Amino acid sequence: MSLTLVIALYVIHFVLFGFYIGPYDYDHLSSYYELAWRYWASSHHLPHFNPYFCGGRSLGADPQIPIFHPLVILVPVMGATSLIKLEMLGQLALGTWGLFKLLKNMGCPRENVLWGMLLFISGGGIVCRFMVGHVTLGFFFLFPLFVYLSYELAKCSGKRQHKLACLTLLLFTYAGLYKPNFLIYGVPLLAVEHFSRAWLTKNIRVAGWFIAGILCCILVNASAYLPAWHYFTHFPRTYDAGIKHSPWVAFVANLLFPLKAVPEPLYGNVFMQRHEYSIFLGPVGLFFAALAIKRNFHWHQAIPFILMALFSFGLGLGATEEGLSIFTPFSWLYSWWPGFHSIRVPVRFWFAAYFVLVLFSAKGFSPPASRVHWVLLLGLGILPLLANVSINLFKTTLLAAQKQSSIPRLYPHELLWAEGHPDNMYSYIRKGQGVLACQDNLESHRSSKVEQGPFLRTNIIGPAHVDARLLDWNEIAVSATNAQHSTIRFNFNHSPQWIFRGQGATISSVLGEPLTLTASNKMIEGHLVYEQPYLKEGVAITMCSILAIGVGLLGWGYTMRRRV
């Protein structure tokens, strides 16, 4: 009954409040989804420049803008915010189904499976991600499905192996749609479990299919990965705007107590971003997890999960200083693993420990044998989980200041900058206004001289008469007369990806300044074009990979049918 109630709460939240835009990522991602759809609807170029956030920044390389996400085509049908919430419901449903199959695979009886599912969808690791709109971290929800498919692929053959292989490659590809997030946060954790299990069971197929999934993910998503890799190599996110290091006591406290559901004044500003820390399972959940160690948990099955949980705990602690330390797992990957230089919130790695504890708790669960045990289970186990879901799922939605608009419209070409709050971008985007304000961690090379007003406003030093027209999101026609010895400063950020194709001027600005042209002749005629490096090459690799992998899987399936 408790599991049914929790599922009902998620469905009610979507049906009644699906169009409410809460704070945090819901606002950002609603803007990004609309931005992606409108780009494809109004531009004939590949996506490059984003003239609507932070004074002008990358579009094709932004890890949160789902440019190549297939679901973007549904934005005009159901709206961006409802689409994000529906996608997260889908992620949660798939992950919970994977957990159900995995626990059954491990020999858990019905009561244990239901307890594990209740813990998984009611605990802080899921609820608080759902609450703030972390759809870009939805691959965490899918961890049980990754492991279940890996278990099945390791022991099956023939047609079933072919079907599961197709599902596995599709799952890895989907998980990588949000560019580096899956490779940064998900792959290291899954790798520990998969490779240690392959070694313990002497089954090379476990490691082989994991490697195949990663390669498929990277190749099919190359159109997103290559630009993102170039961008983060040259423009790492501002590292000092997040959580660098967390004490181990934070891990324990957030496992035992639903701190995100408790008013902050009751325990002080201990945790800077409480939704990131939350991995609440409660004392009852942890008690049953401890019992699993004493019961019939086969060690060759348990050790890979224990190693993943320990690695997850260590990574989530972060690091107090740069440099390699044998006692700091985060430092083991910091200098070489892609994207680690841009991680601001290492505590996100704790989700793997959360997942493992759910598994162990389900394995160690036993139905109460007396009325006292029922009271303890209800009072310390089930009711806190229900409260965690109810409070955290609805409080930010009910306090939402924005609602999703109906059918999206195209942006006007006359773009104006506004000093909007970075947590209310959607309202400005709907009006066709760009937002100068920016999350501190998104861009480290913004110009303070970009001001409110027209995007194409120019500040001219000299006698030049300038005409500038926005031809496309990443192309501006520029012409000027009487321009010799003049400097033309535009009202958006400089980036090395801007080039001037024409005659009579060169780009003279540097990072941290507005884009500036310096005239070399009396006449200027040409186009300013923003070209994101490796985007075209990435699209070519993506198309070739889809074709090659598709042909390979079809050929394999045809061979299976011929054998039958």
C-alpha positions in Angstrom: 0.0 0.0 0.0 2.8 2.4 0.9 4.5 1.8 -2.5 1.2 2.4 -4.3 0.7 5.7 -2.4 4.2 6.9 -3.3 3.7 6.1 -7.0 0.3 8.0 -6.8 2.1 11.0 -5.4 4.5 11.1 -8.4 1.6 10.8 -10.8 -0.4 13.5 -9.1 2.6 15.8 -9.0 2.9 15.4 -12.8 -0.9 15.6 -13.7 -1.8 18.5 -11.4 1.4 20.5 -11.4 3.3 19.4 -14.5 3.2 23.0 -15.9 4.6 24.7 -12.8 8.2 25.7 -13.1 10.0 25.3 -9.8 13.4 26.8 -9.0 16.8 25.4 -9.8 17.1 23.2 -12.9 13.5 23.3 -13.8 13.7 26.9 -14.8 17.1 26.5 -16.6 16.1 23.4 -18.4 12.7 24.6 -19.4 14.5 27.5 -21.0 17.0 25.2 -22.6 14.4 22.8 -24.0 12.5 25.7 -25.6 15.8 27.1 -26.8 16.7 23.9 -28.5 13.3 23.5 -30.2 13.2 27.0 -31.4 16.7 26.8 -32.8 15.7 23.9 -35.0 12.5 25.7 -36.0 14.1 29.0 -36.9 17.6 28.3 -38.1 19.1 26.6 -41.1 22.6 26.2 -39.5 23.9 23.6 -37.0 23.6 25.0 -33.5 26.5 27.2 -32.4 25.8 30.4 -30.5 23.3 31.1 -27.7 22.4 34.8 -27.7 19.9 34.5 -24.8 22.0 33.7 -21.6 25.0 35.2 -19.8 25.7 37.9 -22.3 26.1 35.4 -25.1 27.8 32.0 -24.8 28.1 28.6 -26.5 25.0 26.7 -27.5 26.3 23.6 -29.3 28.8 22.8 -26.4 26.6 23.6 -23.4 26.3 20.4 -21.5 22.7 21.2 -20.3 21.1 22.3 -23.6 19.7 19.1 -25.2 20.3 20.2 -28.8 20.3 16.7 -30.2 17.8 15.2 -27.8 15.0 13.4 -29.7 12.4 14.5 -27.2 12.9 18.1 -28.1 10.4 17.6 -31.0 7.6 17.2 -28.3 8.2 20.7 -26.8 5.5 22.4 -29.0 3.1 19.5 -28.2 3.2 19.5 -24.4 5.5 22.3 -23.3 9.1 22.2 -22.0 8.4 21.8 -18.3 5.8 19.1 -18.6 8.2 17.3 -21.0 11.0 17.4 -18.5 8.8 16.0 -15.7 7.5 13.3 -18.0 11.0 12.3 -19.0 12.0 12.1 -15.3 9.0 9.9 -14.6 10.1 7.7 -17.5 13.6 7.5 -16.1 12.3 6.6 -12.7 9.9 4.0 -14.0 12.6 2.3 -16.0 15.0 2.3 -13.1 12.4 1.0 -10.7 11.5 -1.8 -13.1 15.2 -2.6 -13.4 15.4 -2.8 -9.6 12.4 -5.1 -9.5 14.1 -7.5 -12.0 17.5 -7.3 -10.3 16.1 -8.1 -6.9 14.1 -11.0 -8.3 17.2 -12.2 -10.0 19.0 -12.2 -6.7 16.3 -14.5 -5.2 14.5 -11.9 -3.1 10.9 -12.8 -2.1 8.0 -10.5 -2.9 8.1 -8.6 0.4 11.8 -7.8 0.1 11.3 -6.6 -3.5 8.5 -4.3 -2.5 10.6 -2.9 0.4 13.5 -2.2 -1.9 11.3 -0.4 -4.5 9.7 1.7 -1.7 13.2 2.7 -0.4 14.5 3.5 -3.9 11.7 5.8 -5.0 11.0 7.4 -1.6 14.5 8.1 -0.5 16.4 11.3 -0.8 18.6 10.3 -3.7 15.6 10.1 -6.0 13.1 12.5 -4.5 15.4 15.5 -4.2 16.7 15.0 -7.8 13.1 14.9 -9.0 12.3 17.9 -6.9 14.8 20.3 -8.5 14.6 18.9 -12.0 17.9 17.0 -12.4 16.9 15.4 -15.6 20.5 15.7 -16.8 21.4 13.3 -13.9 18.6 10.9 -14.7 21.1 8.1 -15.5 21.4 7.7 -11.8 17.8 6.5 -11.7 18.7 3.9 -14.3 21.6 2.3 -12.3 19.5 -0.7 -11.4 18.6 -1.3 -15.0 22.3 -1.0 -16.1 23.2 -3.7 -13.5 20.3 -6.0 -14.3 21.0 -5.9 -18.1 24.6 -6.6 -17.4 23.7 -9.7 -15.2 21.5 -11.0 -17.9 23.9 -10.5 -20.8 26.6 -12.3 -18.9 24.7 -15.6 -18.8 22.4 -15.7 -21.9 22.9 -16.4 -25.6 21.1 -16.5 -28.9 18.1 -14.3 -29.6 17.8 -13.2 -26.0 21.4 -12.0 -26.0 20.7 -10.1 -29.2 17.7 -8.3 -27.7 19.4 -7.5 -24.4 22.5 -6.2 -26.3 20.3 -3.9 -28.3 18.6 -2.6 -25.1 22.0 -2.2 -23.4 23.5 -0.1 -26.2 20.3 2.0 -26.4 20.4 2.6 -22.7 24.0 3.7 -22.8 23.3 6.0 -25.7 20.3 7.6 -24.0 22.3 8.1 -20.8 24.9 10.1 -22.8 22.5 12.5 -24.4 23.4 15.2 -21.8 27.0 15.2 -23.0 29.7 14.8 -20.3 27.4 14.2 -17.2 27.1 10.4 -17.7 30.8 10.0 -18.5 31.8 12.1 -15.5 29.5 10.9 -12.8 28.1 7.6 -14.0 30.8 5.7 -15.8 33.5 5.6 -13.0 31.0 4.2 -10.5 29.5 1.6 -12.9 33.0 0.6 -14.0 34.0 -0.4 -10.5 31.1 -2.8 -10.1 31.3 -4.2 -13.7 35.0 -4.8 -13.8 35.3 -6.2 -10.3 32.4 -8.6 -11.0 34.0 -9.6 -14.3 37.2 -10.5 -12.4 35.5 -12.3 -9.5 33.2 -14.4 -11.8 35.9 -14.9 -14.5 33.3 -13.7 -17.0 34.9 -11.4 -19.6 31.5 -10.7 -21.2 30.6 -8.4 -18.2 33.5 -6.1 -19.0 33.1 -6.5 -22.7 29.5 -5.4 -22.9 30.3 -2.5 -20.6 33.1 -1.3 -22.8 30.9 -1.8 -25.9 28.2 0.4 -24.3 30.6 3.2 -23.4 32.0 3.2 -27.0 28.5 3.2 -28.5 27.5 6.1 -26.2 30.5 8.2 -27.2 30.3 7.5 -30.9 26.6 8.1 -31.3 26.7 11.2 -29.1 29.9 12.6 -30.8 27.9 15.5 -32.2 27.5 16.7 -28.5 30.6 15.3 -27.0 33.3 16.7 -29.3 32.1 20.4 -28.9 31.6 19.9 -25.2 35.1 18.4 -24.8 36.6 21.4 -26.7 34.6 23.9 -24.7 35.4 22.5 -21.2 39.1 22.1 -22.2 39.2 25.9 -22.9 36.4 27.1 -20.6 36.2 25.0 -17.4 33.2 25.8 -15.2 34.1 28.0 -12.3 35.2 25.4 -9.8 35.1 27.6 -6.7 31.3 28.2 -6.9 30.4 24.8 -5.5 31.0 22.1 -2.9 34.7 21.1 -3.0 34.8 18.9 0.1 32.3 17.4 2.5 33.0 15.7 5.9 32.1 12.1 6.3 29.5 13.0 9.0 27.5 14.7 6.2 27.1 11.4 4.5 25.9 9.7 7.7 23.6 12.5 8.7 21.9 12.6 5.3 21.4 8.9 5.2 19.7 8.9 8.6 17.6 12.0 8.4 15.5 13.7 5.7 17.2 17.0 6.2 15.9 18.5 3.0 12.4 18.1 4.4 13.3 19.7 7.7 13.4 23.5 8.0 17.0 24.6 7.9 16.9 26.9 11.0 16.4 23.7 13.1 19.9 22.5 12.5 21.7 25.5 10.9 23.3 26.1 7.6 25.5 23.0 7.7 24.9 21.8 4.2 25.2 24.5 1.5 23.0 22.7 -1.1 20.8 20.3 0.8 19.2 18.8 -2.3 22.6 17.7 -3.5 23.5 16.0 -0.2 20.2 14.2 0.3 20.5 10.4 0.2 18.0 9.7 3.0 17.1 6.1 3.7 16.4 6.2 7.4 17.5 4.0 10.3 15.3 1.1 9.4 16.6 1.0 5.9 20.2 1.0 7.1 19.4 -1.6 9.8 18.2 -4.1 7.2 21.2 -3.3 5.0 23.5 -4.3 7.8 21.5 -7.5 8.3 22.1 -8.4 4.6 25.8 -8.9 5.4 25.0 -11.6 7.9 22.4 -13.4 5.7 22.6 -15.3 2.4 24.3 -12.7 0.3 26.9 -14.5 -1.8 30.2 -12.7 -1.5 31.0 -12.9 -5.2 27.8 -11.0 -5.7 28.2 -8.6 -2.8 31.8 -7.6 -3.2 31.4 -5.6 -6.5 28.5 -3.6 -4.9 30.5 -3.0 -1.7 33.5 -1.7 -3.8 31.2 0.5 -5.8 29.7 1.9 -2.6 33.1 2.6 -1.0 34.4 4.2 -4.2 31.2 6.3 -4.3 31.6 7.4 -0.7 35.2 8.4 -1.3 34.6 10.3 -4.5 31.7 12.2 -2.9 33.9 13.5 -0.1 35.8 15.6 -2.8 39.2 17.0 -2.0 40.5 19.8 0.2 43.4 20.6 -2.1 44.7 19.8 -5.6 47.2 17.1 -6.1 47.3 13.3 -5.8 46.5 11.7 -2.4 46.2 8.0 -1.7 43.5 8.7 0.8 41.4 10.9 -1.5 39.7 8.9 -4.3 38.5 12.2 -6.0 42.2 13.1 -6.6 42.8 9.8 -8.3 40.7 10.9 -11.3 41.0 14.7 -11.0 44.0 15.1 -13.2 43.0 12.9 -16.1 39.4 11.8 -16.2 37.3 14.0 -18.6 35.3 16.7 -17.0 36.7 16.3 -13.4 38.2 19.8 -13.5 34.6 21.2 -13.9 33.0 19.2 -11.0 31.6 21.5 -8.4 29.4 19.1 -6.5 31.3 15.8 -5.7 28.5 14.7 -3.3 26.5 13.6 -6.4 28.7 10.5 -6.5 27.1 9.3 -3.3 24.1 8.1 -5.3 25.9 4.8 -6.0 26.2 4.2 -2.3 22.5 5.0 -1.9 21.7 2.5 -4.6 23.8 -0.2 -3.1 22.3 0.3 0.4 18.8 0.0 -1.2 19.9 -3.4 -2.6 21.4 -4.6 0.7 18.3 -3.4 2.6 16.0 -5.3 0.3 18.2 -8.4 0.7 18.2 -8.1 4.5 14.6 -7.2 5.0 12.3 -9.5 6.9 8.6 -8.8 7.6 7.9 -7.8 11.3 7.2 -10.7 13.6 5.4 -8.8 16.3 3.3 -5.7 16.9 6.3 -3.8 18.3 8.3 -4.5 15.2 5.3 -3.3 13.0 5.2 0.0 15.0 9.0 0.5 14.6 8.8 -0.3 10.9 5.9 2.1 10.4 7.2 4.9 12.7 10.9 4.9 11.9 10.8 3.4 8.4 7.6 3.9 6.2 6.2 7.2 7.6 9.5 9.2 7.3 9.8 8.0 3.7 6.2 9.1 2.9 6.9 12.4 4.6 10.1 12.8 2.6 8.2 12.3 -0.7 5.2 14.4 0.1 7.1 17.5 1.5 10.0 17.6 -1.0 8.0 16.7 -4.1 5.4 19.4 -3.6 6.9 22.3 -1.7 8.9 23.8 -4.5 6.1 23.3 -7.0 3.5 25.0 -4.8 5.8 27.9 -4.3 6.7 28.2 -8.0 6.6 31.8 -9.4 6.4 30.7 -13.1 4.2 28.6 -15.2 5.0 27.0 -18.5 3.4 28.8 -21.5 1.3 27.2 -24.1 2.5 26.7 -27.7 6.1 28.1 -28.0 6.6 31.0 -30.4 9.7 31.8 -32.4 12.2 34.4 -31.0 12.1 37.8 -32.5 15.3 39.0 -34.3 15.2 42.2 -32.3 16.8 40.9 -29.1 17.1 42.9 -25.9 19.2 42.1 -22.9 17.6 42.3 -19.5 18.9 42.0 -16.0 16.8 38.9 -15.2 17.4 36.7 -12.2 19.2 33.5 -13.3 16.5 31.4 -11.6 13.7 33.0 -13.6 15.2 32.9 -17.1 12.1 31.2 -18.6 9.9 34.3 -18.2 12.4 36.5 -20.0 13.0 33.9 -22.8 9.3 33.8 -23.5 9.3 37.5 -24.1 12.3 37.2 -26.5 14.7 38.8 -24.1 18.2 37.7 -23.3 19.3 37.4 -19.6 22.6 39.0 -18.7 22.6 37.5 -15.3 24.2 34.0 -15.1 24.8 31.2 -12.7 28.3 31.9 -11.3 29.5 28.5 -12.3 28.4 28.6 -16.0 30.9 31.0 -17.5 34.2 32.4 -16.2 34.9 34.8 -19.1 31.9 37.1 -19.1 32.3 40.9 -19.7 31.0 43.3 -17.2 30.6 45.9 -20.0 27.7 44.1 -21.7 24.7 46.1 -20.6 20.9 46.1 -20.8 19.5 47.1 -24.1 19.7 45.9 -27.7 21.9 42.8 -28.4 23.3 44.5 -31.5 23.9 47.9 -29.9 27.3 49.2 -30.9 29.6 51.5 -29.0 31.7 53.3 -31.7 35.0 55.0 -31.0 35.7 57.1 -34.1 33.7 58.5 -37.1 32.3 55.2 -38.4 28.6 54.8 -39.4 27.7 51.1 -38.6 24.8 48.9 -39.7 24.5 45.4 -38.0 21.7 42.9 -38.7 21.1 39.5 -37.1 20.8 37.0 -40.0 20.7 33.9 -37.8 21.5 33.0 -34.2 25.2 32.7 -35.0 25.6 35.1 -38.0 25.6 38.9 -38.0 25.9 41.1 -41.2 28.1 44.1 -40.5 28.7 47.0 -42.8 30.3 50.4 -42.0 31.3 53.6 -43.8 33.9 56.2 -42.9 35.3 53.6 -40.6 39.1 54.1 -40.8 40.7 54.4 -37.3 37.4 53.4 -35.7 36.7 50.7 -33.1 33.3 49.1 -32.9 32.3 47.4 -29.7 29.2 45.1 -29.7 26.9 44.4 -26.7 27.7 40.7 -26.2 30.7 38.6 -25.0 33.8 38.0 -26.9 34.6 34.3 -27.7 37.5 32.9 -29.8 34.8 31.1 -31.8 33.7 34.3 -33.4 35.4 35.0 -36.7 34.9 37.9 -39.1 34.5 36.9 -42.8 34.8 40.0 -44.9 37.1 43.0 -45.4 38.1 46.1 -43.7 38.2 45.0 -40.1 39.6 42.4 -37.6 38.4 41.2 -34.2 40.6 42.8 -31.6 38.9 41.9 -28.3 39.9 39.1 -25.9 38.2 37.0 -23.3 36.4 39.0 -20.7 35.6 41.9 -23.1 32.7 42.6 -25.4 33.3 41.5 -29.0 35.2 44.4 -30.7 36.1 45.1 -34.3 39.0 47.4 -35.2 38.7 48.9 -38.7 41.6 48.8 -41.1 39.8 50.5 -44.1 37.2 53.2 -44.7 34.7 50.5 -45.7 33.7 47.4 -43.7 31.7 44.7 -45.3 31.3 41.2 -44.0 29.7 38.7 -41.6 30.5 37.9 -37.9 30.1 34.1 -37.7 30.2 31.9 -34.5 31.6 28.5 -35.4 31.7 25.9 -32.6 34.8 23.7 -33.2 34.3 20.0 -34.0 30.5 20.3 -34.3 30.4 19.3 -38.0 32.9 16.6 -37.4 30.9 15.3 -34.5 27.7 15.2 -36.5 29.5 13.2 -39.2 30.8 10.7 -36.6 27.3 10.4 -35.1 25.7 9.7 -38.4 28.3 7.1 -39.5 28.2 5.5 -36.0 24.4 5.1 -36.1 24.6 3.6 -39.5 27.4 1.2 -38.7 26.0 0.1 -35.3 22.5 -0.3 -36.8 23.8 -2.4 -39.7 25.8 -4.5 -37.3 22.9 -5.2 -35.0 20.6 -6.0 -37.9 23.2 -8.3 -39.4 23.6 -10.1 -36.1 19.8 -10.4 -35.7 19.5 -11.8 -39.3 22.2 -14.4 -38.5 20.2 -15.5 -35.4 17.1 -16.0 -37.4 18.9 -18.0 -40.1 20.3 -20.4 -37.4 16.8 -21.0 -36.1 
